[in-house]
């Protein structure tokens, strides 16, 4: 894109006077990107229904709601971020999502029955959804990678726990206000 739009033109209306055909090339580029983006969005399945609320905040709410203040599993996060409001109309059908949630719950209850506890070597989320792709961490929100989780984690009973940046910032503000006043 940077090679399409010269920075020395101050007015869009003067663009074609200075650089012939530049507006048309930029417009073609924008239309092609829009077409490609629409094509990619059409391929997406299992869309979340949490709107503007960040996955970090949903994760934190689940931790606070848990009696043991335990980090939610990926299956719990998947279920929490795909809740449907009764009576609301959604663009895509939820049968596929509901089938995946039911399969995860079935695997989790099967593991609980077999081992007596919910932790097992096979994660129900991974069993249903498949392995993570390289450079990506699902159910943490956009831009979170495995290495960034390590940078913003704290140790609690030997386990690595993700701490959302919003929560860290609010804690810093609270501590600063207590120290200052």
Secondary structure as a PSIPRED ss2 file (coil, helix, strand):
# PSIPRED VFORMAT (PSIPRED V4.0)

   1 X C   1.000  0.000  0.000
   2 X C   1.000  0.000  0.000
   3 X C   1.000  0.000  0.000
   4 X C   1.000  0.000  0.000
   5 X C   1.000  0.000  0.000
   6 X C   1.000  0.000  0.000
   7 X C   1.000  0.000  0.000
   8 X C   1.000  0.000  0.000
   9 X C   1.000  0.000  0.000
  10 X C   1.000  0.000  0.000
  11 X C   1.000  0.000  0.000
  12 X H   0.000  1.000  0.000
  13 X H   0.000  1.000  0.000
  14 X H   0.000  1.000  0.000
  15 X H   0.000  1.000  0.000
  16 X H   0.000  1.000  0.000
  17 X H   0.000  1.000  0.000
  18 X H   0.000  1.000  0.000
  19 X C   1.000  0.000  0.000
  20 X C   1.000  0.000  0.000
  21 X C   1.000  0.000  0.000
  22 X H   0.000  1.000  0.000
  23 X H   0.000  1.000  0.000
  24 X H   0.000  1.000  0.000
  25 X H   0.000  1.000  0.000
  26 X H   0.000  1.000  0.000
  27 X H   0.000  1.000  0.000
  28 X H   0.000  1.000  0.000
  29 X H   0.000  1.000  0.000
  30 X H   0.000  1.000  0.000
  31 X H   0.000  1.000  0.000
  32 X H   0.000  1.000  0.000
  33 X H   0.000  1.000  0.000
  34 X H   0.000  1.000  0.000
  35 X H   0.000  1.000  0.000
  36 X H   0.000  1.000  0.000
  37 X H   0.000  1.000  0.000
  38 X H   0.000  1.000  0.000
  39 X H   0.000  1.000  0.000
  40 X H   0.000  1.000  0.000
  41 X H   0.000  1.000  0.000
  42 X H   0.000  1.000  0.000
  43 X H   0.000  1.000  0.000
  44 X C   1.000  0.000  0.000
  45 X C   1.000  0.000  0.000
  46 X C   1.000  0.000  0.000
  47 X C   1.000  0.000  0.000
  48 X C   1.000  0.000  0.000
  49 X C   1.000  0.000  0.000
  50 X C   1.000  0.000  0.000
  51 X C   1.000  0.000  0.000
  52 X C   1.000  0.000  0.000
  53 X C   1.000  0.000  0.000
  54 X C   1.000  0.000  0.000
  55 X H   0.000  1.000  0.000
  56 X H   0.000  1.000  0.000
  57 X H   0.000  1.000  0.000
  58 X H   0.000  1.000  0.000
  59 X H   0.000  1.000  0.000
  60 X H   0.000  1.000  0.000
  61 X H   0.000  1.000  0.000
  62 X H   0.000  1.000  0.000
  63 X H   0.000  1.000  0.000
  64 X H   0.000  1.000  0.000
  65 X H   0.000  1.000  0.000
  66 X C   1.000  0.000  0.000
  67 X C   1.000  0.000  0.000
  68 X C   1.000  0.000  0.000
  69 X C   1.000  0.000  0.000
  70 X C   1.000  0.000  0.000
  71 X C   1.000  0.000  0.000
  72 X C   1.000  0.000  0.000
  73 X C   1.000  0.000  0.000
  74 X H   0.000  1.000  0.000
  75 X H   0.000  1.000  0.000
  76 X H   0.000  1.000  0.000
  77 X H   0.000  1.000  0.000
  78 X H   0.000  1.000  0.000
  79 X H   0.000  1.000  0.000
  80 X H   0.000  1.000  0.000
  81 X C   1.000  0.000  0.000
  82 X C   1.000  0.000  0.000
  83 X C   1.000  0.000  0.000
  84 X C   1.000  0.000  0.000
  85 X C   1.000  0.000  0.000
  86 X C   1.000  0.000  0.000
  87 X C   1.000  0.000  0.000
  88 X C   1.000  0.000  0.000
  89 X C   1.000  0.000  0.000
  90 X C   1.000  0.000  0.000
  91 X C   1.000  0.000  0.000
  92 X C   1.000  0.000  0.000
  93 X C   1.000  0.000  0.000
  94 X C   1.000  0.000  0.000
  95 X H   0.000  1.000  0.000
  96 X H   0.000  1.000  0.000
  97 X H   0.000  1.000  0.000
  98 X H   0.000  1.000  0.000
  99 X H   0.000  1.000  0.000
 100 X H   0.000  1.000  0.000
 101 X H   0.000  1.000  0.000
 102 X H   0.000  1.000  0.000
 103 X H   0.000  1.000  0.000
 104 X H   0.000  1.000  0.000
 105 X H   0.000  1.000  0.000
 106 X H   0.000  1.000  0.000
 107 X H   0.000  1.000  0.000
 108 X H   0.000  1.000  0.000
 109 X H   0.000  1.000  0.000
 110 X H   0.000  1.000  0.000
 111 X H   0.000  1.000  0.000
 112 X H   0.000  1.000  0.000
 113 X H   0.000  1.000  0.000
 114 X H   0.000  1.000  0.000
 115 X H   0.000  1.000  0.000
 116 X C   1.000  0.000  0.000
 117 X C   1.000  0.000  0.000
 118 X C   1.000  0.000  0.000
 119 X C   1.000  0.000  0.000
 120 X C   1.000  0.000  0.000
 121 X C   1.000  0.000  0.000
 122 X C   1.000  0.000  0.000
 123 X C   1.000  0.000  0.000
 124 X H   0.000  1.000  0.000
 125 X H   0.000  1.000  0.000
 126 X H   0.000  1.000  0.000
 127 X H   0.000  1.000  0.000
 128 X H   0.000  1.000  0.000
 129 X H   0.000  1.000  0.000
 130 X C   1.000  0.000  0.000
 131 X C   1.000  0.000  0.000
 132 X C   1.000  0.000  0.000
 133 X C   1.000  0.000  0.000
 134 X C   1.000  0.000  0.000
 135 X C   1.000  0.000  0.000
 136 X C   1.000  0.000  0.000
 137 X C   1.000  0.000  0.000
 138 X C   1.000  0.000  0.000
 139 X C   1.000  0.000  0.000
 140 X C   1.000  0.000  0.000
 141 X C   1.000  0.000  0.000
 142 X C   1.000  0.000  0.000
 143 X C   1.000  0.000  0.000
 144 X C   1.000  0.000  0.000
 145 X C   1.000  0.000  0.000
 146 X H   0.000  1.000  0.000
 147 X H   0.000  1.000  0.000
 148 X H   0.000  1.000  0.000
 149 X H   0.000  1.000  0.000
 150 X H   0.000  1.000  0.000
 151 X H   0.000  1.000  0.000
 152 X C   1.000  0.000  0.000
 153 X E   0.000  0.000  1.000
 154 X E   0.000  0.000  1.000
 155 X E   0.000  0.000  1.000
 156 X E   0.000  0.000  1.000
 157 X C   1.000  0.000  0.000
 158 X C   1.000  0.000  0.000
 159 X E   0.000  0.000  1.000
 160 X E   0.000  0.000  1.000
 161 X E   0.000  0.000  1.000
 162 X E   0.000  0.000  1.000
 163 X C   1.000  0.000  0.000
 164 X C   1.000  0.000  0.000
 165 X H   0.000  1.000  0.000
 166 X H   0.000  1.000  0.000
 167 X H   0.000  1.000  0.000
 168 X H   0.000  1.000  0.000
 169 X H   0.000  1.000  0.000
 170 X H   0.000  1.000  0.000
 171 X H   0.000  1.000  0.000
 172 X H   0.000  1.000  0.000
 173 X H   0.000  1.000  0.000
 174 X H   0.000  1.000  0.000
 175 X H   0.000  1.000  0.000
 176 X H   0.000  1.000  0.000
 177 X H   0.000  1.000  0.000
 178 X H   0.000  1.000  0.000
 179 X H   0.000  1.000  0.000
 180 X H   0.000  1.000  0.000
 181 X C   1.000  0.000  0.000
